C-alpha cells in the first residue's frame, strides 16, 4: 500500500503545473477554485493525471470526472488520489 507522502508530492506537482504556480506555493489548505483559479472543467480534467498517479500502484483505481470536478481543496485531491492508489472507492 502506498503511503500518502509520495502521492502528495505527485498531486501537488500536477496542481501546481495546471495552476501555473511553483509547487512550493501550493498548500493543502488552499481551495482549487478560489485560491488557485481552477474552475469545474479544469478540475474535471484533473481526473486523467490523477488516475495516472493512482494506477502507478498495483491496487490503483481510476478517478472519475465527477469525483475530480467535486474536489474543493488541495487536501481533498491528495486524499482522493491516495484512496484510489490503495484501491479504495
PEQUI-V694060 format. One record per helix or strand. SS is the DSSP state (@ for helix, = for strand). FROM is the first residue (numbers start at 1). TO is the last residue. If there is no record, write none. Layout:
SS,FROM,TO + SS,FROM,TO
//
This chain:
@,4,19 + @,23,25 + =,31,31 + @,40,54 + @,65,69 + =,73,73 + @,74,85
//
